[in-house]
Amino acid sequence: MYQRLDLDQLGKIEFIFRCYLMKLPLRDLPLGQDVAYPTAYDPTLIFPIARAEARLQIGIQSGALPFMGWDLWNAYEMSWLTPLGMPQVGILRLKVDCQSPNIIESKSLKLYLNSFNQAAFASTERVLDTLRIDLSHAAGAQVEVELILPKDFAALHIKEFDGFDLDTQSLTIDCYEPNAELLCLAPKQSGTTSIVHESLFSRLLKSNCPVTSQPDWACVKIDYSGHQIDHAGLLKYIVSFRMHNGFHEQCVETIFQDIMAKCKPQKLSVYARYTRRGGLDINPWRATLGMPAPALQRSAQQ
């Protein structure tokens, strides 16, 4: 029923990703162009991009990763047909382990999912099996797939991050490109313990899609144990991504790496909930070993 994506024939992926790393205009490449709306199921629409080269840019060598985590995708426009032609809808939830060799370019995922709209499947299980096979093949690792059907929609709730809201600070900010030098430790207060445990969040993370230059908005939560991180410097650092072109996953990994390098916490978790675009939201989580996984609820902005 389906065709597998032949990764051996996808030299264009490496070409496009190298263009991204060299800051060449990705909008001139196929992914930045208008494309025909798919009218039939087509797994070849999936466009994987290797993680390795972007990780090299932030000092992550091949081999064991300095973090664990996953990328959680929510697709709100998932639909298909029954054998009788009756449309079905659901919310698709995908979880891609951060150790997978590839990420999936979001526009290609949207097109791929749209190709289900006029495709008939014998059962919801068959839809899930097809999604799992196609997406796992593209990611190069097993992808967890879940369909939330309308009967369960009422159980989904909006939940904002808890902890200290970094955005309540009044600061002068003039840096809008990532700058790890903004990160520092807070001066130690007399009589306080040298190790703290904090949950911090900001709704001011913004970066830009490297393919289309469209803005990507996110709320980011940082949980850590260690010497206290300076709140003003951390917020300035988060805002410094405002003009940066980067995929969601790479932005979160950069934040994780920079905080570890500059502030040296004993434990660290960085989780970003990005606002949906094109019916999709992407939520990368990176953490040191043993940190608890975040809850999967979405925020009001998503």
Secondary structure, DSSP 8 states (H G I E B T S, - for coil): ------GGG-HHHHHHHHHHHTT--GGGSGGGS------S--GGG--EEESHHHHHHTT--SSS-S-EEEEEEEEEEEEEE-TTS-EEEEEEEEEEETTSSEEE-HHHHHHHHHTTTT-B-S-HHHHHHHHHHHHHHHHTS-EEEEEE-GGGGGG--B----SEEGGGS-------S--GGG--B----TTS-S-EEEEEEEEEEEEE-TTT--EEEEEEEEEEEES-B-HHHHHHHHHTTTT-B--HHHHHHHHHHHHHHHH--SEEEEEEEE--BTTEEEEEEEE-TT-------B-TT-
